Structures are given as C-alpha cells and as structure tokens.
Amino acid sequence: MTASITPISATVDFDKEGIQHGHLVLPHSHDESAWGSIMIPVCVVKNGSGPTVLMTGANHGDEYEGPVALWDLARTIDPKQVSGRVIIVPAMNYPAFRAGRRTSPIDGGNMNRSFPGNSDGGPTAKIAHYFMSALLPLADIVVDLHSGGRTLDFLPFAAAHILPNQAQEKACVEAMMAFCAPYAVMLLELDAVSTYDTAAESLGKIFVTTELSGGGTSSAETARIAKRGVTNLLRHAGVLPGAVEGPQSQRLDMPDGRCYTPAQAPGLVEWMKDLGDEVKAGEVIARVHDVERTGTVPVDHVAGVDGLFMGRHFPGIVQFGDTLGVIGVTVD
C-alpha cells in the first residue's frame, strides 16, 4: 500500500443500526464516462453488540455460488435476528463479475493476487486496498466464497489453512466445519502470496473460503450448499440464532505438493477418473492426447498420493503447466 487514504467511498454507514443497501463507489474515468464510477453493491446489517462477519463473493468474476447466496442473504436476512454486524459484498471484483471473467476487463487485475492493494493503482488494486484498509479491520470473521470458475471443477468444499497461530487455525477449522459443505479441506495453496486469504489471516481474522464446483456456472445443489453455509456460519458466530444444520463434512487434507498433478503436455484430455473417485498413488487419472498429429502415444498423468479425486481442469483442452488434477487425502 502506498497510501492510507482510499479513493473509494461508501454510501452506507457501517456503524448505523438496522439494514442498509448501498454501494462502494470507486471513481473511474474512461472513454464512455469521463467522470464515471464503479458502483459495487454492498449490504450492511447491524443490531446491538456482537461479532462482525464480512462475506464476499465473486473475488473472481466467473464464480457464481457466492453471488447467488449473498444476494439472497442480503434480501432475506432479518435485522431483528442479528446480534452484531454482517457486511455483505456479493461481487467483490464487480467489473470482472459483470464481464463474466476471472479477472477485471478494465485492468486485467486478479483480485485474489492483488493484496494488500494500492490506493494509487488501477481499479483492482484500489478495491483490494479498500478491503485491506477499511473493511478487514472491522471484521472478526471473514468468509470468501469461491468455485472453480470456467477452467476448474471441484467437489464442493469449505477450506481453511495451516497457520502459525494455532489458536487462530483452530478457530478457522471450527468455522470451516460449521459451514457443513460436503467436504472440508485443509487447503494447500499453489500461490498464497498477495491473496485475500493471506491478507485476512495476517490481520488475525478467522477466515473461511470455499470451492463449490465450477465450470463457470452454478447448480441448484451448489447454490443450496452456499446458502446453507453462510447461514450456518452466522449461527456459528452467534450473529444469528439457532443451531448449525447439515451433514458433517468429510475431512480431506493436502499434506504437500504431490496432491497436485500438473499437465506435462498440451492437448486433449481423456479422463480416467471422475471427481469423487478414490485413487492410489501412481494410478492414471488422465491421458493427454497430442492434437497436432495422429498415431502418437498419449501422455499419462498419475496421482501423486492416495486419496480422493477432488478437483480437475474443466475444459477439454489443457495447456502445458495447467493444474490437471487435485487429490485430497482422506482424514478418518
């Protein structure tokens, strides 16, 4: 961050009692509007004392379970039932969400690789800076809803990370389990630098994320998981009354980088295993066929560990270096 003053203003008062629907206003001068603004929808619900839960969707703009669940929550939440405060931003990277893209069409910014942000940068960096400087400090619990977008597909899971602070990690794991997704994963990130996750955790926040299927769409089932999950987390935090509802999540672990299977060649993917299948280390999960010529031997890609096939590349064509498969180790 190069400055502490943010160019973003809010049309809501985060300390006001009751429910407010408004916008985070980011001035943006461009060819179609010299004095224009990016208007990011926000909802704030406050009632008395209690923790603050910050909930976001569309950190990547082609992931839809989060926006579905959070627009629904903003519409249906009863302020009289709230003890504390809920801040809802259904589409964090709003330009990317409106364009149906992972990254912003304005500056190419990947929100989840832009933290801690920059108040003097492009729109993506400015939004990240606002979250880092204005919203995260208000929060006790942070929930960021992801899915695989157009290029990945997952078994639906909630996730937490291994953290240096064991008390913080324990609180994150408890919140992850309270989400009651079908699976709960101690997620090993390929690249945790500059993510929203790392930013929130560095401030000592309880942080939960998800991967709820993918393919650049949502389903009735994944939307139900997301809506139930956000309600469960608010109940877990004591912000809403009632008990957590749903089946207990199946725990999965990712102990090291062998859980990832990178593509060793470009080409056409032939899947040998489907999501949810049990696999053994060395077992072929996919073959990649050379599409430049016929008669060539496909490149077999194998699982690096015993476990459950929990994530995969979604399009039928893969590029060298893409993540092809993800394996989670079952925790009894």
C-alpha positions in Angstrom: 0.0 0.0 0.0 1.4 3.4 -1.0 -1.2 5.5 0.9 -3.6 5.0 3.7 -6.3 7.2 2.1 -8.7 5.3 -0.2 -10.4 6.8 -3.2 -13.4 4.5 -2.5 -16.4 5.9 -0.5 -19.4 4.0 0.9 -23.0 5.1 0.6 -23.7 3.1 3.8 -22.8 3.8 7.4 -21.1 0.7 8.8 -21.9 1.8 12.4 -25.6 2.5 11.8 -28.2 0.2 13.3 -30.6 -1.6 11.0 -30.2 -2.8 7.4 -28.7 -0.7 4.6 -28.4 -1.4 0.9 -25.9 0.8 -1.0 -22.7 0.9 -2.9 -18.9 1.2 -2.6 -18.2 4.0 -5.1 -14.9 3.9 -7.0 -14.4 6.9 -9.3 -13.3 5.7 -12.7 -12.7 7.9 -15.7 -12.8 6.2 -19.0 -13.8 6.8 -22.7 -17.6 6.3 -22.1 -17.7 8.3 -18.9 -15.1 11.0 -18.1 -16.5 11.4 -14.5 -17.8 7.8 -14.1 -17.8 5.5 -11.1 -17.7 1.7 -10.5 -20.7 1.0 -8.2 -20.1 -2.1 -6.1 -23.2 -3.3 -4.3 -22.9 -3.7 -0.5 -25.3 -4.5 2.3 -24.7 -3.8 6.0 -26.9 -5.3 8.8 -26.2 -4.1 12.4 -28.1 -4.8 15.6 -26.6 -4.3 19.0 -23.3 -5.9 20.1 -21.7 -8.9 18.7 -19.0 -10.0 16.2 -18.7 -8.7 12.7 -18.8 -11.1 9.8 -17.6 -9.9 6.4 -18.9 -12.0 3.5 -17.8 -11.8 -0.1 -18.4 -13.5 -3.5 -17.1 -13.1 -7.0 -13.5 -12.4 -5.9 -13.1 -14.0 -9.3 -15.9 -12.8 -11.6 -16.8 -16.2 -13.2 -17.7 -17.9 -9.9 -21.4 -17.7 -9.1 -22.4 -19.6 -5.9 -21.1 -16.8 -3.8 -23.1 -14.0 -5.5 -26.2 -16.2 -5.6 -26.0 -16.9 -1.8 -25.1 -13.4 -0.8 -27.6 -11.5 -2.9 -30.2 -13.9 -1.4 -28.9 -13.3 2.2 -29.0 -9.6 1.7 -32.6 -9.8 0.6 -33.9 -12.2 3.3 -31.9 -11.5 6.5 -33.9 -10.2 9.4 -32.1 -7.4 11.2 -34.0 -8.1 14.4 -32.5 -11.6 14.5 -28.9 -10.3 14.2 -26.6 -9.9 17.1 -23.6 -7.9 15.8 -22.9 -6.9 12.3 -22.9 -8.5 8.8 -21.2 -6.8 5.9 -22.1 -8.4 2.5 -20.3 -7.7 -0.8 -21.8 -10.2 -3.2 -19.4 -9.3 -6.1 -16.0 -8.2 -4.8 -14.4 -7.8 -8.2 -17.5 -6.2 -9.7 -16.1 -5.3 -13.1 -14.9 -9.0 -13.5 -18.3 -10.2 -12.3 -20.3 -8.1 -14.8 -18.0 -9.3 -17.6 -18.2 -13.0 -16.6 -14.4 -13.1 -16.4 -12.0 -14.3 -13.8 -10.1 -11.1 -14.0 -11.1 -7.4 -14.5 -11.8 -6.4 -18.1 -10.6 -2.9 -17.1 -7.0 -3.6 -16.0 -6.7 -7.4 -16.1 -6.4 -7.5 -12.4 -6.8 -10.7 -10.5 -8.4 -9.6 -7.2 -7.0 -12.7 -5.4 -3.5 -11.8 -6.3 -3.7 -8.1 -5.6 -3.4 -7.7 -1.9 -2.6 -5.6 0.1 -3.6 -3.4 -2.8 -2.6 0.1 -3.7 -4.7 3.3 -3.4 -2.8 4.8 -6.3 -3.1 1.7 -8.6 -5.7 0.5 -11.1 -9.3 -0.3 -10.1 -8.5 -3.9 -8.9 -5.6 -2.6 -6.7 -7.9 0.1 -5.3 -10.6 -2.3 -4.4 -8.1 -4.6 -2.7 -6.7 -1.6 -0.8 -10.2 -0.6 0.4 -10.8 -4.1 1.7 -7.4 -4.2 3.4 -7.6 -0.7 5.0 -11.4 -0.2 5.6 -13.3 -3.5 5.7 -11.0 -6.2 7.0 -10.2 -4.1 10.2 -13.9 -4.1 11.0 -14.3 -7.9 10.7 -13.9 -10.7 13.2 -14.8 -13.5 10.8 -14.2 -13.3 7.0 -15.9 -15.6 4.5 -14.9 -15.6 0.9 -17.0 -17.8 -1.4 -15.2 -19.3 -4.4 -15.8 -22.0 -7.0 -13.7 -23.2 -9.9 -14.8 -20.7 -12.5 -14.7 -21.5 -16.2 -11.4 -23.5 -16.0 -11.7 -25.7 -12.9 -14.2 -28.0 -11.2 -14.3 -29.3 -7.7 -16.1 -31.5 -5.2 -17.9 -28.8 -3.2 -15.8 -28.0 -0.1 -15.1 -25.4 2.6 -11.5 -24.7 3.4 -9.1 -23.4 6.0 -5.3 -23.2 6.0 -2.5 -24.3 8.3 -1.4 -21.1 10.2 1.5 -20.2 12.5 -1.0 -19.2 15.3 -2.6 -22.5 16.4 -5.5 -20.8 18.2 -6.3 -18.8 15.0 -6.0 -22.0 13.0 -8.3 -23.9 15.4 -11.0 -21.2 15.1 -10.7 -21.3 11.3 -11.2 -25.0 11.3 -14.2 -24.8 13.6 -15.8 -22.3 11.3 -14.9 -24.4 8.2 -16.7 -27.4 9.8 -19.7 -25.2 10.7 -20.2 -24.4 7.0 -21.3 -28.0 6.5 -20.2 -28.4 2.9 -20.0 -32.0 1.8 -16.2 -31.8 2.2 -13.8 -29.7 4.4 -10.2 -29.3 3.2 -7.0 -28.1 4.8 -6.1 -26.4 1.6 -2.5 -26.2 0.4 -2.4 -23.2 -2.0 -0.2 -23.2 -5.0 0.4 -19.5 -4.6 -0.7 -17.8 -1.4 1.2 -14.6 -1.9 -1.0 -11.5 -2.3 -4.2 -13.4 -1.8 -7.2 -12.1 0.2 -6.9 -15.2 2.3 -3.3 -14.3 3.4 -4.3 -10.7 3.9 -7.2 -11.6 6.2 -5.1 -14.2 8.1 -2.2 -11.8 8.5 -4.6 -9.5 10.4 -5.5 -12.3 12.8 -9.0 -12.8 11.3 -10.9 -16.1 11.3 -11.0 -16.9 7.6 -13.1 -19.5 5.7 -13.1 -20.0 1.9 -14.8 -22.4 -0.4 -14.6 -24.2 -3.8 -18.2 -25.1 -4.7 -18.0 -27.0 -8.0 -17.1 -24.9 -11.1 -17.3 -24.7 -14.9 -18.4 -21.1 -14.9 -21.9 -21.7 -13.7 -23.8 -22.9 -10.6 -26.4 -25.5 -9.9 -29.4 -25.8 -7.7 -27.4 -28.1 -5.3 -24.3 -25.9 -5.1 -26.4 -22.8 -4.5 -28.2 -24.7 -1.7 -24.8 -25.6 -0.2 -23.6 -22.0 -0.4 -26.9 -20.5 1.1 -26.9 -23.1 3.9 -23.2 -22.5 4.6 -23.4 -18.7 5.0 -26.4 -19.1 7.4 -24.5 -21.8 9.3 -21.5 -19.5 9.7 -23.6 -16.7 11.1 -25.2 -19.1 13.5 -21.8 -20.5 14.5 -20.6 -16.9 15.2 -23.6 -16.2 17.3 -24.7 -13.5 14.9 -27.9 -15.4 14.0 -29.8 -17.6 16.5 -30.2 -21.3 16.0 -28.0 -24.4 15.6 -25.8 -25.2 12.6 -27.7 -27.5 10.2 -26.4 -30.0 7.7 -24.4 -33.2 7.4 -20.9 -33.4 8.9 -18.3 -32.6 6.3 -15.8 -35.3 5.1 -12.4 -34.1 6.1 -9.6 -34.0 3.5 -6.0 -33.0 3.9 -3.4 -31.7 1.4 -0.1 -32.5 3.1 2.3 -31.5 0.2 2.6 -30.6 -3.4 2.1 -34.2 -4.5 -1.6 -33.5 -4.2 -1.4 -31.5 -7.4 -1.0 -33.1 -10.8 0.3 -30.6 -13.4 -0.2 -31.1 -17.1 3.1 -32.3 -18.6 2.0 -31.7 -22.2 -0.7 -29.7 -24.1 -3.6 -31.4 -25.8 -6.9 -33.2 -25.5 -7.8 -34.6 -22.0 -9.2 -38.1 -21.6 -10.3 -38.5 -18.1 -9.7 -41.9 -16.5 -11.1 -40.9 -13.1 -14.1 -38.8 -12.1 -14.4 -36.4 -9.2 -15.2 -38.3 -6.0 -13.3 -41.4 -7.1 -10.8 -42.9 -4.8 -7.3 -43.1 -6.4 -3.9 -44.6 -5.5 -0.5 -43.0 -5.9 0.7 -43.9 -9.4 -2.7 -44.6 -10.8 -3.6 -42.9 -14.1 -6.2 -40.1 -13.6 -6.0 -38.6 -17.1 -4.4 -39.0 -20.5 -3.4 -36.1 -22.7 -3.6 -36.7 -26.4 -1.4 -34.9 -29.0 -3.8 -32.9 -31.2 -1.1 -31.9 -33.8 -0.9 -35.4 -35.3 -2.4 -38.9 -35.2 -0.6 -42.1 -34.1 1.1 -40.7 -31.1 1.1 -42.2 -27.6 -0.9 -40.1 -25.1 0.9 -38.8 -22.0 -0.4 -40.5 -18.9 -0.8 -38.3 -15.8 -0.9 -40.1 -12.4 -2.0 -39.3 -8.9 0.9 -38.4 -6.5 -0.8 -39.6 -3.4 -3.6 -42.0 -2.2 -6.8 -40.1 -1.7 -10.0 -38.7 -3.3 -10.0 -37.1 -6.7 -11.3 -33.7 -5.6 -10.5 -31.2 -8.3 -9.8 -31.1 -12.1 -9.2 -29.0 -15.1 -12.6 -28.3 -16.7 -12.1 -27.5 -20.4 -11.4 -30.5 -22.7 -8.1 -28.9 -23.9 -5.3 -28.4 -21.5 -2.1 -26.4 -21.8 1.4 -27.4 -20.5 1.7 -26.4 -16.9 -2.1 -26.2 -16.2 -3.2 -27.9 -13.0 -4.8 -31.1 -14.3 -5.9 -32.8 -11.1 -6.1 -32.3 -7.4 -6.1 -35.1 -4.8 -7.2 -34.8 -1.2 -6.1 -37.3 1.4 -9.0 -38.7 3.4 -8.9 -37.9 7.1 -10.7 -40.5 9.3 
